[in-house]
């Protein structure tokens, strides 16, 4: 059903206090409260990343009142529609879905003490995601000191030009524990294929997807952000070509993280073990608020927020909304 009325709630997420896990700066977005013409009401998160080329939030919000919403706004509308149907039925969208665990996320992992990684392993995490590419040699040396840990490493180079010097500095012991290397460079068939064969490391595609559908030679893993990408057809196409799939949030509001968690669980239900542990936790990323307190963790397991739809019934009722 088309939306008839839209309200917004602008938010700012402040970085958390642990430098190894905190976001680099404040993050901004808007929650949407949408009344559809079948009289259902649903909620969604709109969280563009201008630093990665998204249009500003104001552009996406303005597009909601037109018959051509931006792709980001259109995804939010669809999430709100899914949420509205479950709220009307009085059901949680998470009921009956299989669990999907999460990797441990670090933003500035080189400053984290060894005890942080010891704690991750003790809590049952099997993988940690580490950003690389700022200072490749010193990052590689820092990772070499962690070679004895029973963790697999998910390395995200964000298409940095310095991936090769990082890999050259790594010890063989660490090399065998790399689960995948994400965005080692902008995607190009022959460069990715030769890197994958030479290093014997699975490569993951996250940021700039090719304009053609998969298969994408050299890429074995696809990282999908449901806030930005139409996850279900994309996952189906990737699974058909033998790729593995990782679902992650986009460091957005807890409501957006809830959508990512549900998407991962729904895709695990459809595609089984092709869907790997996700990037579904934001522990320490932002300062806690009334929403983030609703999402609990048991090590790598995320407990979905209570409530109907994507959750947060009381919190959504308590905040101020402005008619768009």
Protein Blocks (a to p, Z undefined) as FASTA:
>chain_A
ZZfbdcdddddddddfblklgcfbdcdddddddddfkopacdddddddfknopacfklmm
mmmmpcbdcfklmmmmmmmmmmmmmmmnopafkgopacdddddddfblmlpcfklmmmmm
mnopabdcddehjlmmlmmmmmmmmmmpccdcdddekhpaklmmmmmmpcfklmmmpmba
chkbccdfklmmmmmmmnopacddfklgcfbdcddehiabdcddfklpcfklmmmmmmmn
opacddddehiafklmmmmmmmmmmmmmmnommlgcddfbfehkaccdfklmmpccehjb
ccddedehjbjklmmmmpccddZZ
